[in-house]
Amino acid sequence: MQRDTEIALLSTKKKQMVVGLLDQLCQQLEITETQYKTATAKYEAVGSWLAESTSPHLKHAQIYPQGSIALGTAIKPISRNEFDVDLVCHLPELAATSDAHAVKALIGSRLKEHATYRGMLEEKQRCWRINYANEFHLDITPSIGNPSCYQGGELVPDKALAQWKPTNPKGYISKFEQYAAISPRMHLAKVALAEARADVAPLPEQEMTKPFLKRIIQLLKRHRDHMFVGTDRSGMAPISVIITTLAGWAYARCATQQAYMDAFDFITAVIREMPAFIKIEMRSGRRFFIIENETTIGENFADKWNSDARLASTFDDWHKDVLTSIESLLLLEGKDRFAESLSYKFGANKEQVRDTLASISNPISNARIAGSLIVAPAMGLVTASAFGSVPLPKNTFFGR
């Protein structure tokens, strides 16, 4: 039985190494602190310019970030240098009876009055985009208050600009942060440890450099980007808000209803659970998909799926692939195979993967070769002799 415990410990250690590797990958994908501060300064300047307008409707304009920047799940794009900064320009003075097209035009007219913005401005279907070449672009979506939403929701122009669409960016961010703050429960093979020697202690609790939920979403989005960007199906890729919403709900369920052996098992469980939160109804003999914005009434993130069934099928294909891509990492041996897999599925830099693996595994491998790797009471894996320690056999987690 003690041998079984040792094997369980080694398996968990490999999972910890994989989690550490995925965390390092996410760190490399994040925008820099300098980029973040620059984008913040730029959008605050835009907000000031709008609020300084002589129009009474813009006098109290409030501009704030939404989407991945606000959620802390932004990643660098693959096919271009610019990253997205999604903004809301809220106009509290306007009533819900205001014309959506006119409100959007009001913001555009004010931006065109600025000599610099005028040459960088691009009109999109529901927003105005300011392009900062080779840096980022600001997507500014107008909004007004939604008197029908008791959660403080807002209304934004729909893509046809014929009417207002309910949404709630601030409420969504608040609910997401509540989910991200839930601490998952993890333990190491309690049954096996209970039957083993009392001095075999579990490994320390696994941590990531960012909340688990945010890291999971970054991994999912990176896999999505690498799978679809530059292909003839790029327009079919699952949108970020669907990935984020389903991952958030799955995370909350997994974190509150079950304890997991380790972080790797928890992460894969969250990803596996995501499709369970897609509601499907039969309407007129056809499947109707619903992924609701729980912070307001009337916003269905899966609306497009109901006009193009290929989108739902593409989501299924992507979900199966990303789950398999992560689970299969445990089957790999050797730094080169890890580098190949992460490059192929996540677009990771092979040399960076090898360097990261070396920094994680070399101290462990060297100690094991010397016969000094042990499991000590209350210390987890260490590389020096300790009273009551249990020697562990050699492994080839990442090879040489």
Residue pairs with C-beta under 8 A, 6 or more apart in sequence:
1 192
1 195
1 196
2 196
2 197
2 200
2 390
4 192
5 189
5 192
5 193
5 195
5 196
5 200
6 375
6 390
6 392
6 393
8 188
8 189
8 192
9 188
9 200
9 203
9 375
9 381
9 392
10 392
10 393
10 395
12 188
12 189
12 203
12 261
12 262
13 203
13 364
13 381
13 397
14 330
14 395
14 397
15 262
15 263
15 264
15 265
15 330
16 203
16 206
16 262
16 263
16 264
17 357
17 360
17 361
17 397
17 398
18 264
18 329
18 330
19 206
19 208
19 262
19 263
19 264
19 267
20 356
20 360
21 329
21 338
21 342
21 353
21 356
21 357
21 360
22 215
22 219
22 267
22 326
23 208
23 209
23 210
23 215
24 352
24 356
25 219
25 222
25 342
25 346
25 348
25 353
25 356
26 75
26 210
26 215
26 218
26 219
26 222
27 209
28 348
28 349
28 352
29 75
29 76
29 218
29 222
30 74
30 75
30 76
30 218
31 39
31 74
31 75
31 76
31 83
35 83
35 135
35 136
36 69
38 135
38 136
39 69
39 85
39 135
39 136
39 138
42 85
42 130
42 132
42 136
42 138
43 63
43 65
43 85
43 87
43 138
44 63
46 63
46 87
46 111
46 117
46 130
46 138
46 140
47 61
47 62
47 63
47 89
49 110
49 111
49 114
49 117
50 58
50 61
50 63
50 89
50 107
50 110
50 111
51 58
51 59
51 60
51 61
53 59
53 61
53 110
53 113
55 106
55 110
56 93
57 91
57 93
57 94
57 103
57 106
58 91
58 106
58 107
58 110
59 93
60 91
60 92
60 93
61 89
61 90
61 91
62 89
62 90
62 92
63 87
63 88
63 89
63 90
63 140
64 70
64 87
64 88
64 90
64 169
64 170
65 85
65 86
65 87
65 88
66 86
66 87
66 88
66 141
66 169
66 172
66 173
67 84
67 86
67 169
67 240
67 241
68 74
68 75
68 84
68 86
68 221
68 240
68 244
69 84
69 85
69 86
70 86
70 169
70 173
71 173
71 176
71 214
71 217
71 244
72 210
72 211
72 214
73 214
73 217
73 218
73 221
73 240
73 244
74 83
74 84
75 218
75 221
75 222
75 225
76 83
77 83
77 84
77 225
77 229
78 225
78 226
78 229
78 230
78 347
79 229
79 230
81 134
81 135
82 131
82 132
82 133
82 134
82 135
82 136
82 137
83 136
84 136
84 137
84 139
85 136
85 137
85 138
85 139
86 139
86 141
87 138
87 139
87 140
87 141
88 140
88 141
88 143
88 154
88 156
88 169
89 107
89 140
89 141
89 142
89 143
90 143
90 144
90 145
90 154
91 103
91 142
91 143
91 144
92 144
92 145
94 103
94 144
94 145
95 144
96 144
96 145
96 146
96 147
96 148
96 155
96 164
98 144
100 157
100 158
100 161
100 162
100 163
100 164
101 157
101 161
103 142
103 144
103 157
104 126
104 127
104 128
104 142
104 157
104 161
106 142
107 128
107 140
107 142
108 121
108 123
108 128
111 117
111 118
111 121
111 128
111 130
111 140
112 118
112 121
117 130
120 130
120 131
120 132
121 128
121 129
121 130
121 131
122 128
122 129
122 130
122 131
123 129
124 139
125 159
125 161
126 141
126 156
126 157
126 158
126 159
126 161
127 139
127 140
127 141
127 142
128 139
128 140
129 137
129 138
129 139
129 140
130 137
130 138
130 140
131 137
132 138
141 156
141 157
142 156
142 157
143 154
143 155
143 156
143 167
143 169
144 154
144 155
144 164
145 154
145 155
146 153
146 154
146 155
146 164
146 166
146 168
146 296
148 166
148 297
149 166
149 168
149 296
149 297
151 168
151 171
151 295
151 296
152 168
152 170
152 171
153 166
153 167
153 168
153 171
153 295
153 296
153 297
154 166
154 167
154 168
154 169
155 164
155 165
155 166
155 167
156 164
156 165
156 167
157 164
157 165
158 164
158 165
165 298
165 299
166 293
166 296
166 297
166 298
166 299
167 293
167 296
167 299
168 293
168 295
168 296
168 299
171 295
171 296
172 293
172 295
174 295
175 248
175 294
175 295
176 213
176 244
176 248
179 213
179 248
179 249
179 251
179 252
180 211
180 212
180 213
180 214
180 248
180 251
181 211
182 251
182 252
182 255
182 256
183 255
184 212
184 254
184 255
184 260
184 263
184 266
185 255
185 258
185 259
185 260
186 205
186 206
186 259
186 260
186 261
186 262
186 263
186 265
186 266
187 202
187 259
187 260
187 261
188 202
188 203
188 261
188 262
189 261
193 200
193 202
197 388
197 390
199 376
199 377
199 388
199 389
199 390
200 375
200 377
200 390
201 375
201 376
201 377
201 378
201 379
201 380
202 380
203 262
203 380
203 381
204 380
206 262
206 263
208 215
208 263
210 218
212 251
212 263
212 266
212 267
212 270
213 247
213 248
213 251
213 270
216 247
216 251
216 267
216 270
216 271
217 243
217 244
217 247
219 322
219 326
219 346
220 243
220 247
220 271
220 322
221 240
221 243
222 346
222 347
223 318
223 321
223 322
223 325
223 345
223 346
224 237
224 238
224 243
224 318
224 322
225 237
225 347
226 345
226 346
226 347
227 237
227 318
227 321
227 322
227 345
228 234
228 236
228 237
228 318
229 237
233 314
236 310
236 311
236 314
237 314
237 318
238 311
238 314
238 315
238 318
238 319
239 301
241 301
242 291
242 301
242 302
242 315
245 277
245 291
245 293
245 301
246 274
246 275
246 277
246 278
246 291
247 270
247 271
247 274
249 274
249 277
250 270
250 271
250 272
250 273
250 274
250 276
250 277
251 270
253 273
254 260
254 266
254 269
254 270
254 273
255 266
258 269
260 266
260 269
264 330
267 326
268 323
268 326
268 327
271 319
271 322
271 323
271 326
272 323
274 319
275 316
275 319
277 291
278 289
278 290
278 291
278 302
279 289
279 290
279 291
279 292
280 287
280 288
280 289
280 290
281 287
281 288
281 290
282 288
287 309
287 312
288 306
289 302
289 305
289 306
289 312
290 300
290 302
291 300
291 301
291 302
292 299
292 300
292 301
293 299
293 300
293 301
302 312
304 311
305 311
305 312
305 315
321 345
322 345
325 341
325 345
325 346
328 341
329 338
329 341
329 342
332 338
332 341
333 396
333 397
333 398
333 399
334 396
334 398
334 399
334 400
335 353
335 354
335 357
335 358
335 398
335 399
335 400
336 354
336 399
337 399
338 353
338 357
338 398
339 348
339 350
339 351
339 353
339 354
339 357
340 350
342 348
342 350
342 353
343 349
343 350
343 353
357 398
360 398
361 397
361 398
363 383
364 373
364 381
364 383
364 397
365 397
365 398
365 400
367 373
367 383
368 392
368 394
368 395
369 394
371 391
372 383
372 384
372 385
373 381
373 382
373 383
373 391
373 392
374 381
374 382
374 385
374 386
374 389
374 390
374 391
374 392
375 381
375 382
375 389
375 390
375 392
376 382
376 386
376 387
376 388
376 389
377 386
377 387
377 388
379 386
381 392
382 389
